[in-house]
Amino acid sequence: MAEELAGKVVVITGGGQGIGAATASALSRLGAKVVIGDLDQVRAEKTAVELDAEALPLDVTDIAGFTEFLDEVERRHGRIDVLINNAGIMPLALLEEESDATTRRQLEINLHAVIHGTREAMKRMRPRRSGHIVNVASFAGKAGFPGAATYCATKHAVVGLSEAVHLELHGSGVHVSCVMPAIVRTELASGLGEAKLFKSSRPEDVADAIVSTLRKPRFEVFVPRSVGTMGKLTRLLPRRAGEALARALKADQLLASAAHSPARAEYEARAAESAPGASQE
């Protein structure tokens, strides 16, 4: 039976733009009460006004502040029905060129914040025996891509986290979904070329997939769906054959070749300023 989304209280981290904003838009149109949390409060408020949603300041690396943000949503709306852990960054560099500060930012935003958000949602949803946690990972959580080693590590960890929590919540009435897009044409993908075998997705494509799994819960959500099938097939190959196929498709160059692209300069600068809570510790 499909879940009715009208009236549901949905929280989206990193909801000011990209996948988060597209998801907020899709859910608002369906009558959900959407609360956007974003570090860029100006952008988040602009998005919220356009969508008839609500925006609250949120630095996901400020753990106490993240908890207070969720508390405030509950004070205003009484509950949280859906938490979408969407905030994330993808700085590109070969690992030997990556600074420790960049590594830490990715761990704090892409992983620690997702762990904390998931844990807080479990505490709030399990007693009510209802709710849905959506963790936005990446197809990079199922494979390794040169030029984004730490990013891949964080997304592998989010997949593993989601797998474990999915089992911990079995029978509780609380659902967990792990969304794994390939290339999505947002600012995060600036400077990236097109992959072979599958086309890039739009933020709206990911939003549609999230809405679909909220209506009819499932754990694994690939965008596009074909990347999930391709991943399963390549894992059946011997390692040498799989790596040879990746080289033939230039998948091993897709992210690394964009690492120093001028087209990414603005995004990389913004990503470098994206974890104030972590840098204060």
Backbone as CSV, one residue per row, in Angstrom:
resi,resn,N_x,N_y,N_z,CA_x,CA_y,CA_z,C_x,C_y,C_z
1,MET,0.849,-1.199,0.000,0.000,0.000,0.000,0.883,1.247,0.000
2,ALA,0.586,2.188,-0.884,1.405,3.390,-1.013,1.169,4.331,0.166
3,GLU,2.243,4.939,0.655,2.162,5.898,1.757,1.622,7.231,1.233
4,GLU,0.749,7.868,2.001,0.258,9.209,1.680,1.256,10.226,2.232
5,LEU,1.717,11.149,1.406,2.744,12.097,1.826,2.179,13.455,2.254
6,ALA,0.950,13.745,1.913,0.344,15.014,2.314,0.297,15.108,3.832
7,GLY,0.774,16.224,4.361,0.772,16.436,5.801,1.963,15.870,6.540
8,LYS,2.789,15.077,5.865,3.985,14.523,6.505,5.005,15.636,6.760
9,VAL,5.677,15.562,7.907,6.724,16.531,8.236,8.055,15.953,7.752
10,VAL,8.641,16.605,6.751,9.859,16.109,6.100,10.994,17.095,6.327
11,VAL,12.106,16.610,6.845,13.298,17.430,7.066,14.357,17.041,6.044
12,ILE,14.941,18.032,5.385,15.959,17.775,4.362,17.200,18.585,4.696
13,THR,18.316,17.909,4.958,19.569,18.630,5.178,20.188,18.974,3.822
14,GLY,20.899,20.091,3.769,21.456,20.533,2.490,20.364,20.776,1.472
15,GLY,19.252,21.344,1.931,18.081,21.486,1.071,17.982,22.784,0.312
16,GLY,19.005,23.618,0.382,18.934,24.918,-0.263,19.073,24.891,-1.771
17,GLN,19.701,23.852,-2.303,19.911,23.773,-3.744,20.091,22.321,-4.146
18,GLY,20.269,22.077,-5.424,20.581,20.751,-5.932,19.525,19.706,-5.624
19,ILE,19.983,18.511,-5.278,19.079,17.400,-4.994,18.129,17.752,-3.853
20,GLY,18.650,18.401,-2.814,17.824,18.754,-1.673,16.675,19.669,-2.053
21,ALA,16.956,20.707,-2.843,15.917,21.644,-3.258,14.916,20.978,-4.189
22,ALA,15.400,20.136,-5.100,14.495,19.434,-6.016,13.570,18.501,-5.244
23,THR,14.097,17.851,-4.217,13.283,16.956,-3.397,12.278,17.749,-2.580
24,ALA,12.712,18.876,-2.034,11.796,19.742,-1.294,10.651,20.195,-2.187
25,SER,10.967,20.558,-3.426,9.955,20.997,-4.371,8.941,19.893,-4.659
26,ALA,9.447,18.688,-4.933,8.557,17.563,-5.255,7.636,17.234,-4.089
27,LEU,8.172,17.249,-2.869,7.371,16.895,-1.698,6.396,18.003,-1.331
28,SER,6.804,19.249,-1.500,5.890,20.369,-1.226,4.676,20.312,-2.144
29,ARG,4.913,19.970,-3.404,3.796,19.868,-4.357,2.811,18.784,-3.956
30,LEU,3.295,17.795,-3.214,2.427,16.696,-2.776,1.785,16.975,-1.423
31,GLY,2.023,18.149,-0.885,1.365,18.535,0.351,2.129,18.239,1.617
32,ALA,3.393,17.830,1.504,4.198,17.588,2.706,4.605,18.914,3.335
33,LYS,4.823,18.886,4.639,5.344,20.049,5.350,6.863,19.920,5.364
34,VAL,7.535,20.676,4.518,8.970,20.512,4.298,9.754,21.555,5.080
35,VAL,10.747,21.074,5.819,11.666,21.961,6.532,13.060,21.746,5.958
36,ILE,13.646,22.804,5.432,14.978,22.767,4.840,16.003,23.218,5.877
37,GLY,17.058,22.460,6.019,18.194,22.887,6.829,19.399,23.056,5.936
38,ASP,20.066,24.195,6.020,21.196,24.440,5.126,22.142,25.441,5.775
39,LEU,23.431,25.278,5.492,24.440,26.207,6.000,24.266,27.595,5.396
40,ASP,23.857,27.637,4.127,23.622,28.903,3.423,22.178,29.319,3.686
41,GLN,21.975,30.072,4.755,20.623,30.430,5.163,19.918,31.308,4.136
42,VAL,20.648,32.192,3.489,20.036,33.071,2.478,19.476,32.246,1.334
43,ARG,20.286,31.315,0.841,19.841,30.457,-0.259,18.674,29.575,0.180
44,ALA,18.767,29.043,1.413,17.720,28.158,1.924,16.400,28.903,2.057
45,GLU,16.445,30.129,2.547,15.214,30.904,2.710,14.604,31.252,1.356
46,LYS,15.442,31.567,0.388,14.947,31.858,-0.965,14.239,30.628,-1.530
47,THR,14.879,29.459,-1.364,14.276,28.216,-1.849,12.967,27.939,-1.130
48,ALA,12.955,28.132,0.180,11.760,27.861,0.976,10.600,28.751,0.555
49,VAL,10.862,30.027,0.312,9.811,30.948,-0.118,9.224,30.504,-1.450
50,GLU,10.096,30.097,-2.360,9.643,29.670,-3.687,8.769,28.424,-3.606
51,LEU,9.014,27.578,-2.587,8.330,26.285,-2.502,7.227,26.239,-1.454
52,ASP,7.005,27.343,-0.751,6.076,27.342,0.383,6.529,26.315,1.420
53,ALA,7.824,26.296,1.663,8.414,25.413,2.669,8.949,26.283,3.804
54,GLU,9.754,25.710,4.660,10.308,26.422,5.807,11.813,26.190,5.826
55,ALA,12.576,27.208,6.217,14.034,27.082,6.268,14.546,27.451,7.650
56,LEU,15.450,26.618,8.155,16.099,26.885,9.434,17.601,26.734,9.242
57,PRO,18.414,27.548,9.932,19.873,27.429,9.773,20.367,26.091,10.310
58,LEU,21.314,25.494,9.584,21.853,24.200,10.003,23.272,24.014,9.491
59,ASP,24.186,23.795,10.413,25.537,23.331,10.099,25.594,21.894,10.614
60,VAL,25.552,20.916,9.702,25.475,19.515,10.130,26.725,19.065,10.882
61,THR,27.820,19.843,10.790,29.034,19.472,11.523,29.022,19.981,12.955
62,ASP,28.037,20.812,13.294,27.818,21.241,14.673,26.820,20.255,15.272
63,ILE,27.317,19.229,15.925,26.465,18.126,16.361,25.384,18.587,17.341
64,ALA,25.761,19.407,18.308,24.765,19.926,19.245,23.748,20.788,18.512
65,GLY,24.230,21.585,17.559,23.340,22.432,16.773,22.402,21.614,15.899
66,PHE,22.884,20.488,15.370,22.057,19.598,14.552,20.913,19.046,15.405
67,THR,21.238,18.615,16.632,20.205,18.107,17.537,19.182,19.186,17.850
68,GLU,19.659,20.393,18.114,18.755,21.503,18.418,17.872,21.836,17.219
69,PHE,18.425,21.745,16.025,17.654,21.963,14.803,16.477,20.993,14.733
70,LEU,16.733,19.707,15.000,15.665,18.709,14.973,14.667,18.949,16.104
71,ASP,15.165,19.357,17.265,14.278,19.697,18.383,13.332,20.832,17.989
72,GLU,13.879,21.835,17.294,13.070,22.986,16.885,11.992,22.567,15.888
73,VAL,12.336,21.673,14.978,11.320,21.171,14.039,10.191,20.505,14.817
74,GLU,10.536,19.701,15.812,9.502,19.029,16.601,8.683,20.019,17.424
75,ARG,9.325,21.059,17.940,8.566,22.070,18.681,7.540,22.752,17.774
76,ARG,7.924,22.980,16.527,7.034,23.684,15.604,5.966,22.782,15.007
77,HIS,6.313,21.516,14.773,5.410,20.639,14.024,4.960,19.389,14.789
78,GLY,5.522,19.164,15.963,5.075,18.048,16.784,5.788,16.736,16.554
79,ARG,6.387,16.574,15.377,7.039,15.303,15.052,7.896,15.489,13.798
80,ILE,8.703,14.478,13.506,9.421,14.389,12.226,9.059,13.046,11.624
81,ASP,8.407,13.063,10.465,8.012,11.820,9.801,9.109,11.276,8.908
82,VAL,9.856,12.179,8.282,10.905,11.777,7.338,12.134,12.646,7.561
83,LEU,13.297,12.015,7.668,14.562,12.754,7.667,15.354,12.324,6.446
84,ILE,15.712,13.300,5.620,16.531,13.026,4.435,17.911,13.613,4.680
85,ASN,18.882,12.749,4.947,20.274,13.163,5.150,20.912,13.350,3.782
86,ASN,20.850,14.582,3.287,21.281,14.877,1.921,22.570,15.689,1.848
87,ALA,22.889,16.459,2.894,24.061,17.342,2.833,25.335,16.550,2.550
88,GLY,26.161,17.058,1.656,27.419,16.375,1.338,28.287,17.226,0.429
89,ILE,29.575,16.924,0.405,30.511,17.623,-0.474,31.379,16.602,-1.201
90,MET,31.937,17.009,-2.340,32.812,16.123,-3.105,34.003,16.904,-3.659
91,PRO,34.973,17.250,-2.807,36.214,17.836,-3.326,36.976,16.755,-4.116
92,LEU,37.592,17.144,-5.200,38.314,16.173,-6.022,39.816,16.422,-5.990
93,ALA,40.558,15.349,-5.784,42.027,15.386,-5.826,42.514,13.963,-5.667
94,LEU,43.698,13.666,-6.199,44.328,12.395,-5.871,44.602,12.386,-4.372
95,LEU,44.510,11.244,-3.735,44.587,11.198,-2.279,45.890,11.804,-1.762
96,GLU,46.994,11.568,-2.462,48.275,12.100,-1.989,48.330,13.625,-2.060
97,GLU,47.424,14.225,-2.835,47.380,15.687,-2.950,46.343,16.307,-2.014
98,GLU,45.517,15.487,-1.410,44.415,15.991,-0.577,44.925,16.397,0.798
99,SER,44.534,17.562,1.261,44.952,18.021,2.583,44.184,17.284,3.667
100,ASP,44.770,17.232,4.853,44.081,16.589,5.970,42.804,17.343,6.314
101,ALA,42.813,18.659,6.163,41.614,19.450,6.443,40.471,19.055,5.509
102,THR,40.792,18.811,4.239,39.772,18.390,3.279,39.231,17.020,3.627
103,THR,40.138,16.133,4.036,39.707,14.796,4.454,38.733,14.897,5.624
104,ARG,39.105,15.696,6.616,38.260,15.830,7.809,36.902,16.442,7.480
105,ARG,36.867,17.416,6.584,35.590,18.023,6.205,34.639,16.984,5.617
106,GLN,35.179,16.140,4.749,34.330,15.114,4.143,33.839,14.107,5.175
107,LEU,34.717,13.716,6.081,34.306,12.778,7.119,33.223,13.378,8.008
108,GLU,33.352,14.661,8.337,32.382,15.311,9.220,31.035,15.506,8.530
109,ILE,31.059,15.989,7.281,29.806,16.286,6.578,29.168,15.035,5.994
110,ASN,29.948,14.264,5.263,29.399,13.131,4.515,29.110,11.912,5.379
111,LEU,29.805,11.800,6.513,29.640,10.596,7.325,29.168,10.879,8.742
112,HIS,29.947,11.642,9.511,29.572,11.850,10.911,28.188,12.481,11.023
113,ALA,27.899,13.464,10.177,26.587,14.114,10.227,25.470,13.142,9.880
114,VAL,25.731,12.244,8.940,24.717,11.252,8.567,24.493,10.268,9.711
115,ILE,25.579,9.861,10.363,25.448,8.984,11.525,24.620,9.669,12.600
116,HIS,24.957,10.926,12.887,24.245,11.639,13.948,22.776,11.852,13.592
117,GLY,22.516,12.276,12.364,21.134,12.484,11.949,20.328,11.201,12.004
118,THR,20.941,10.110,11.567,20.259,8.814,11.591,19.954,8.388,13.022
119,ARG,20.938,8.536,13.890,20.733,8.158,15.301,19.621,8.978,15.937
120,GLU,19.624,10.292,15.700,18.588,11.152,16.256,17.210,10.784,15.710
121,ALA,17.145,10.479,14.427,15.861,10.083,13.841,15.361,8.774,14.450
122,MET,16.257,7.835,14.680,15.866,6.560,15.293,15.249,6.796,16.669
123,LYS,15.887,7.653,17.459,15.405,7.933,18.812,14.007,8.556,18.790
124,ARG,13.741,9.366,17.780,12.471,10.089,17.705,11.373,9.267,17.037
125,MET,11.759,8.405,16.110,10.766,7.662,15.328,10.385,6.312,15.941
126,ARG,11.362,5.612,16.515,11.076,4.268,17.015,9.945,4.258,18.065
127,PRO,9.930,5.209,19.034,8.838,5.175,20.017,7.453,5.322,19.375
128,ARG,7.367,6.017,18.237,6.081,6.197,17.543,5.789,5.048,16.593
129,ARG,6.795,4.186,16.373,6.684,3.049,15.461,6.313,3.509,14.041
130,SER,6.866,4.645,13.651,6.654,5.116,12.284,7.737,6.131,11.938
131,GLY,8.016,6.228,10.658,9.004,7.188,10.184,9.822,6.594,9.059
132,HIS,10.596,7.452,8.400,11.415,7.005,7.271,12.699,7.824,7.269
133,ILE,13.821,7.135,7.260,15.141,7.758,7.180,15.692,7.502,5.782
134,VAL,16.038,8.565,5.083,16.606,8.444,3.738,18.024,8.997,3.770
135,ASN,18.995,8.149,3.519,20.394,8.569,3.465,20.840,8.650,2.014
136,VAL,21.226,9.837,1.587,21.679,10.023,0.206,23.171,9.698,0.155
137,ALA,23.489,8.560,-0.423,24.882,8.131,-0.588,25.290,8.441,-2.030
138,SER,25.757,7.442,-2.753,26.225,7.649,-4.123,26.561,6.277,-4.690
139,PHE,26.568,6.180,-6.015,27.088,4.960,-6.625,28.554,4.775,-6.261
140,ALA,29.210,5.887,-5.877,30.591,5.809,-5.388,30.669,5.058,-4.063
141,GLY,29.523,4.766,-3.453,29.493,3.939,-2.256,29.515,2.460,-2.569
142,LYS,29.534,2.125,-3.858,29.583,0.731,-4.293,30.822,0.437,-5.127
143,ALA,31.620,1.461,-5.393,32.808,1.286,-6.235,33.852,2.305,-5.801
144,GLY,35.035,2.232,-6.437,36.098,3.187,-6.139,36.452,3.980,-7.381
145,PHE,36.560,5.308,-7.234,36.863,6.166,-8.372,38.080,7.027,-8.065
146,PRO,39.173,6.875,-8.823,40.356,7.716,-8.621,39.990,9.187,-8.663
147,GLY,40.648,9.959,-7.796,40.365,11.379,-7.719,39.346,11.721,-6.650
148,ALA,38.744,10.682,-6.056,37.722,10.926,-5.023,37.780,9.823,-3.965
149,ALA,38.986,9.475,-3.545,39.145,8.342,-2.627,38.410,8.549,-1.305
150,THR,38.577,9.720,-0.698,37.915,9.963,0.583,36.410,10.048,0.398
151,TYR,35.969,10.693,-0.659,34.536,10.755,-0.952,33.965,9.345,-1.069
152,CYS,34.647,8.490,-1.834,34.192,7.101,-1.966,34.147,6.404,-0.605
153,ALA,35.172,6.652,0.212,35.214,6.038,1.538,34.005,6.453,2.372
154,THR,33.658,7.745,2.332,32.516,8.201,3.123,31.211,7.607,2.614
155,LYS,31.081,7.485,1.311,29.830,6.964,0.761,29.722,5.446,0.965
156,HIS,30.841,4.732,0.904,30.819,3.316,1.283,30.344,3.185,2.726
157,ALA,30.830,4.071,3.578,30.455,4.023,4.988,28.971,4.321,5.178
158,VAL,28.424,5.252,4.418,26.996,5.562,4.524,26.156,4.364,4.077
159,VAL,26.605,3.673,3.036,25.896,2.465,2.606,25.920,1.421,3.725
160,GLY,27.096,1.195,4.313,27.211,0.226,5.400,26.389,0.619,6.614
161,LEU,26.428,1.904,6.967,25.608,2.413,8.069,24.138,2.120,7.810
162,SER,23.694,2.445,6.611,22.282,2.270,6.268,21.885,0.799,6.304
163,GLU,22.766,-0.064,5.817,22.503,-1.506,5.860,22.287,-1.961,7.305
164,ALA,23.179,-1.555,8.195,23.106,-1.989,9.586,21.854,-1.445,10.277
165,VAL,21.570,-0.158,10.055,20.412,0.456,10.708,19.112,-0.129,10.165
166,HIS,19.097,-0.436,8.877,17.939,-1.099,8.267,17.604,-2.384,9.028
167,LEU,18.632,-3.148,9.387,18.425,-4.390,10.135,18.085,-4.100,11.599
168,GLU,18.709,-3.090,12.196,18.401,-2.741,13.583,16.945,-2.321,13.751
169,LEU,16.373,-1.710,12.713,15.010,-1.197,12.805,13.971,-2.165,12.257
170,HIS,14.407,-3.360,11.883,13.468,-4.352,11.328,12.317,-4.593,12.303
171,GLY,11.114,-4.469,11.802,9.942,-4.710,12.633,9.533,-3.549,13.507
172,SER,10.251,-2.434,13.424,9.973,-1.283,14.296,8.931,-0.332,13.723
173,GLY,8.642,-0.475,12.429,7.759,0.470,11.756,8.496,1.638,11.135
174,VAL,9.816,1.711,11.366,10.639,2.779,10.797,11.402,2.227,9.601
175,HIS,11.304,2.912,8.482,11.965,2.472,7.248,13.292,3.205,7.043
176,VAL,14.210,2.543,6.355,15.489,3.141,5.968,15.686,2.919,4.471
177,SER,16.079,3.962,3.772,16.411,3.846,2.350,17.768,4.474,2.106
178,CYS,18.533,3.862,1.217,19.844,4.373,0.837,19.788,4.721,-0.647
179,VAL,19.929,6.005,-0.952,19.817,6.490,-2.328,21.215,6.623,-2.916
180,MET,21.422,6.011,-4.073,22.754,5.958,-4.674,22.728,6.454,-6.117
181,PRO,22.809,7.769,-6.304,22.845,8.312,-7.663,24.238,8.147,-8.278
182,ALA,24.269,8.132,-9.588,25.546,8.238,-10.306,25.821,9.738,-10.465
183,ILE,26.162,10.200,-11.636,26.440,11.619,-11.831,25.130,12.398,-11.900
184,VAL,25.016,13.396,-11.050,23.832,14.258,-11.047,24.302,15.669,-11.374
185,ARG,23.648,16.306,-12.319,24.097,17.611,-12.796,23.719,18.728,-11.829
186,THR,24.477,18.768,-10.734,24.388,19.851,-9.770,25.758,20.527,-9.722
187,GLU,25.881,21.515,-8.845,27.164,22.198,-8.697,28.262,21.220,-8.310
188,LEU,27.920,20.206,-7.545,28.893,19.199,-7.106,29.568,18.501,-8.289
189,ALA,28.859,18.404,-9.411,29.394,17.715,-10.594,30.037,18.664,-11.597
190,SER,30.319,19.896,-11.190,30.936,20.866,-12.094,32.233,20.313,-12.684
191,GLY,32.399,20.455,-13.997,33.624,20.030,-14.657,33.688,18.566,-15.022
192,LEU,32.705,17.766,-14.593,32.720,16.338,-14.915,32.168,16.104,-16.319
193,GLY,32.798,15.189,-17.049,32.291,14.807,-18.356,31.165,13.800,-18.224
194,GLU,30.693,13.315,-19.359,29.638,12.302,-19.360,30.246,10.908,-19.234
195,ALA,29.587,10.065,-18.472,30.014,8.678,-18.349,29.465,7.870,-19.525
196,LYS,30.156,6.798,-19.858,29.656,5.899,-20.897,28.656,4.927,-20.272
197,LEU,27.769,4.405,-21.081,26.740,3.416,-20.726,25.515,4.006,-20.036
198,PHE,25.665,5.101,-19.282,24.474,5.708,-18.690,24.617,7.229,-18.701
199,LYS,23.493,7.893,-18.836,23.475,9.354,-18.898,23.454,9.948,-17.493
200,SER,23.913,11.181,-17.397,23.801,11.906,-16.145,22.327,12.096,-15.803
201,SER,22.064,12.218,-14.512,20.701,12.469,-14.041,20.541,13.935,-13.689
202,ARG,19.304,14.364,-13.621,18.975,15.693,-13.129,18.628,15.584,-11.640
203,PRO,18.745,16.658,-10.881,18.314,16.606,-9.480,16.872,16.138,-9.353
204,GLU,16.031,16.510,-10.331,14.625,16.120,-10.304,14.452,14.607,-10.434
205,ASP,15.399,13.947,-11.134,15.331,12.491,-11.258,15.558,11.824,-9.901
206,VAL,16.515,12.362,-9.142,16.782,11.828,-7.808,15.603,12.116,-6.887
207,ALA,15.056,13.324,-7.004,13.895,13.687,-6.197,12.731,12.738,-6.456
208,ASP,12.503,12.417,-7.726,11.421,11.498,-8.066,11.655,10.118,-7.458
209,ALA,12.918,9.676,-7.446,13.239,8.377,-6.865,13.014,8.382,-5.355
210,ILE,13.345,9.500,-4.713,13.124,9.616,-3.268,11.633,9.602,-2.959
211,VAL,10.862,10.370,-3.719,9.410,10.373,-3.521,8.848,8.963,-3.695
212,SER,9.328,8.257,-4.710,8.854,6.897,-4.967,9.113,5.968,-3.788
213,THR,10.316,6.066,-3.195,10.621,5.166,-2.079,9.934,5.599,-0.791
214,LEU,9.563,6.873,-0.663,8.767,7.296,0.486,7.340,6.761,0.370
215,ARG,6.850,6.697,-0.858,5.497,6.173,-1.076,5.458,4.656,-0.917
216,LYS,6.460,3.997,-1.445,6.529,2.534,-1.369,7.953,2.171,-0.941
217,PRO,8.198,2.058,0.370,9.562,1.929,0.889,10.347,0.744,0.307
218,ARG,11.598,1.039,-0.052,12.549,-0.002,-0.415,13.911,0.471,0.057
219,PHE,14.832,-0.449,0.247,16.121,-0.066,0.818,17.056,0.544,-0.220
220,GLU,17.365,-0.177,-1.277,18.316,0.311,-2.286,17.604,1.121,-3.356
221,VAL,18.101,2.327,-3.591,17.515,3.197,-4.608,18.641,3.725,-5.484
222,PHE,18.768,3.189,-6.691,19.797,3.639,-7.628,19.194,4.627,-8.619
223,VAL,19.978,5.646,-8.974,19.541,6.637,-9.957,20.670,6.885,-10.946
224,PRO,20.468,6.551,-12.242,19.333,5.803,-12.775,19.384,4.346,-12.326
225,ARG,18.291,3.646,-12.484,18.229,2.253,-12.023,19.277,1.373,-12.699
226,SER,19.633,1.751,-13.930,20.583,0.935,-14.700,21.942,0.827,-14.024
227,VAL,22.340,1.839,-13.207,23.656,1.749,-12.574,23.675,0.641,-11.520
228,GLY,22.531,0.372,-10.910,22.459,-0.728,-9.952,22.652,-2.059,-10.638
229,THR,22.016,-2.218,-11.790,22.163,-3.453,-12.565,23.598,-3.614,-13.046
230,MET,24.174,-2.509,-13.544,25.555,-2.553,-14.030,26.513,-2.910,-12.897
231,GLY,26.280,-2.341,-11.718,27.138,-2.638,-10.574,27.102,-4.098,-10.188
232,LYS,25.914,-4.681,-10.198,25.779,-6.095,-9.848,26.489,-6.985,-10.874
233,LEU,26.371,-6.620,-12.133,27.008,-7.419,-13.180,28.527,-7.345,-13.099
234,THR,29.067,-6.134,-12.880,30.521,-5.996,-12.833,31.114,-6.688,-11.608
235,ARG,30.342,-6.775,-10.528,30.851,-7.464,-9.336,30.947,-8.967,-9.535
236,LEU,30.260,-9.466,-10.567,30.347,-10.887,-10.872,31.624,-11.214,-11.651
237,LEU,32.255,-10.179,-12.221,33.468,-10.389,-13.015,34.685,-10.564,-12.110
238,PRO,35.694,-11.304,-12.555,36.965,-11.310,-11.827,37.512,-9.890,-11.748
239,ARG,38.297,-9.585,-10.708,38.758,-8.216,-10.491,39.482,-7.652,-11.722
240,ARG,40.383,-8.417,-12.311,41.129,-7.892,-13.459,40.194,-7.519,-14.601
241,ALA,39.195,-8.355,-14.829,38.248,-8.080,-15.913,37.429,-6.842,-15.595
242,GLY,37.018,-6.701,-14.338,36.246,-5.540,-13.937,37.043,-4.254,-14.076
243,GLU,38.316,-4.291,-13.685,39.155,-3.101,-13.796,39.442,-2.771,-15.260
244,ALA,39.613,-3.796,-16.081,39.837,-3.574,-17.505,38.607,-2.926,-18.141
245,LEU,37.427,-3.372,-17.726,36.197,-2.784,-18.243,36.084,-1.319,-17.822
246,ALA,36.423,-1.032,-16.578,36.376,0.354,-16.093,37.318,1.246,-16.893
247,ARG,38.519,0.723,-17.191,39.468,1.508,-17.987,38.948,1.717,-19.403
248,ALA,38.353,0.671,-19.966,37.829,0.781,-21.326,36.714,1.823,-21.411
249,LEU,35.938,1.925,-20.339,34.847,2.898,-20.305,35.297,4.261,-19.789
250,LYS,36.606,4.349,-19.433,37.203,5.569,-18.878,36.559,5.990,-17.547
251,ALA,35.962,5.033,-16.853,35.384,5.329,-15.540,36.474,5.691,-14.543
252,ASP,37.703,5.184,-14.777,38.810,5.473,-13.869,39.325,6.904,-14.024
253,GLN,38.896,7.600,-15.097,39.357,8.968,-15.340,38.271,10.010,-15.086
254,LEU,37.041,9.565,-14.889,35.910,10.471,-14.858,36.046,11.568,-13.805
255,LEU,36.404,11.193,-12.585,36.526,12.181,-11.508,37.926,12.784,-11.453
256,ALA,38.936,11.939,-11.635,40.316,12.427,-11.547,40.605,13.493,-12.599
257,SER,40.028,13.351,-13.776,40.302,14.306,-14.855,39.688,15.677,-14.584
258,ALA,38.725,15.726,-13.665,38.074,17.002,-13.345,38.664,17.666,-12.108
259,ALA,39.642,16.998,-11.491,40.147,17.474,-10.199,40.665,18.907,-10.243
260,HIS,41.293,19.299,-11.318,41.856,20.651,-11.397,41.155,21.497,-12.467
261,SER,39.930,21.131,-12.770,39.184,21.866,-13.796,38.799,23.255,-13.298
262,PRO,39.047,24.293,-14.109,38.619,25.649,-13.730,37.106,25.722,-13.484
263,ALA,36.370,24.822,-14.121,34.915,24.822,-13.961,34.497,24.453,-12.541
264,ARG,35.432,23.850,-11.771,35.114,23.450,-10.399,35.611,24.444,-9.359
265,ALA,36.296,25.479,-9.791,36.952,26.386,-8.843,35.971,26.974,-7.830
266,GLU,34.832,27.450,-8.301,33.861,28.077,-7.392,33.304,27.048,-6.414
267,TYR,32.988,25.867,-6.930,32.451,24.825,-6.043,33.486,24.404,-5.004
268,GLU,34.728,24.199,-5.439,35.770,23.754,-4.518,35.994,24.794,-3.419
269,ALA,35.894,26.077,-3.764,36.058,27.138,-2.765,34.929,27.089,-1.752
270,ARG,33.705,26.861,-2.226,32.570,26.772,-1.310,32.683,25.535,-0.419
271,ALA,33.114,24.424,-0.986,33.258,23.194,-0.209,34.290,23.359,0.900
272,ALA,35.314,24.166,0.624,36.381,24.377,1.616,35.913,25.183,2.828
273,GLU,34.753,25.840,2.687,34.210,26.644,3.785,32.975,26.002,4.398
274,SER,32.776,24.721,4.154,31.478,24.108,4.436,31.345,23.406,5.768
275,ALA,32.351,23.439,6.616,32.265,22.708,7.885,32.742,23.556,9.055
276,PRO,32.083,24.704,9.307,32.541,25.565,10.391,32.482,24.908,11.758
277,GLY,31.474,24.089,11.985,31.370,23.420,13.289,32.534,22.492,13.549
278,ALA,32.967,21.789,12.518,34.092,20.859,12.672,35.398,21.601,12.877
279,SER,35.559,22.732,12.193,36.826,23.455,12.280,37.009,24.160,13.613
280,GLN,35.920,24.314,14.370,36.009,24.982,15.662,36.450,24.039,16.782
281,GLU,36.400,22.735,16.489,36.734,21.775,17.542,38.216,21.743,17.837
